[in-house]
Amino acid sequence: MAVNVVIDDKLLTSAFNISRLKTKRETVNLALEEFIQRRNRIEAIDMFGKIEFNKDWNPRKARNKI
């Protein structure tokens, strides 16, 4: 998908130099991927303590019920 976006030149240049990728497009794509991964990790961390853990759960018994 082609999109025209105004990006801060200093930020893009800095990211481009740090990443050592061949193109600015690759740099932006990598930055977006890392952003998404970071947000997903934050969401997973936020779930700690909110999910009940059943220490007696047995996957073999669960399979037999189906």
C-alpha positions as CSV (number, residue, x, y, z in Angstrom):
1,M,0.0,0.0,0.0
2,A,1.5,3.3,-1.0
3,V,1.2,6.0,1.6
4,N,2.6,9.5,1.7
5,V,3.8,10.3,5.2
6,V,5.7,13.2,6.6
7,I,8.5,11.7,8.8
8,D,10.9,13.7,11.0
9,D,14.2,13.6,8.9
10,K,16.4,13.5,12.0
11,L,14.5,10.5,13.4
12,L,14.5,8.6,10.1
13,T,18.2,9.3,9.5
14,S,19.1,8.2,13.0
15,A,17.0,5.0,12.7
16,F,18.5,4.4,9.2
17,N,22.0,4.7,10.5
18,I,21.4,2.6,13.6
19,S,19.6,-0.2,11.6
20,R,22.3,-0.3,8.9
21,L,19.6,-1.4,6.5
22,K,19.8,-0.7,2.7
23,T,16.7,1.5,2.4
24,K,14.6,3.9,4.3
25,R,11.6,1.7,3.5
26,E,13.2,-1.3,5.2
27,T,14.0,1.0,8.2
28,V,10.4,2.2,8.5
29,N,9.0,-1.4,8.2
30,L,11.4,-2.6,10.8
31,A,10.5,0.2,13.2
32,L,6.8,-0.6,12.7
33,E,7.4,-4.3,13.4
34,E,9.4,-3.6,16.5
35,F,6.7,-1.2,17.7
36,I,4.0,-3.8,17.2
37,Q,6.1,-6.5,19.0
38,R,6.7,-4.1,21.9
39,R,3.0,-3.3,22.3
40,N,2.1,-7.0,22.2
41,R,4.6,-7.7,25.0
42,I,3.2,-4.8,27.0
43,E,-0.3,-6.3,26.6
44,A,0.9,-9.7,27.6
45,I,2.6,-8.3,30.7
46,D,-0.5,-6.4,31.6
47,M,-2.4,-9.8,31.6
48,F,-0.2,-11.2,34.4
49,G,-2.3,-11.8,37.5
50,K,-5.6,-11.5,35.5
51,I,-5.7,-15.1,34.3
52,E,-6.6,-17.8,36.7
53,F,-4.1,-20.7,36.9
54,N,-5.4,-24.1,37.6
55,K,-2.5,-26.2,38.9
56,D,-4.6,-29.4,38.8
57,W,-5.5,-29.1,35.1
58,N,-4.5,-32.2,33.1
59,P,-4.3,-31.8,29.3
60,R,-4.8,-35.6,28.8
61,K,-8.1,-35.5,30.8
62,A,-9.2,-32.5,28.9
63,R,-8.6,-34.3,25.5
64,N,-10.6,-37.3,26.6
65,K,-13.7,-35.1,27.3
66,I,-14.0,-34.0,23.6
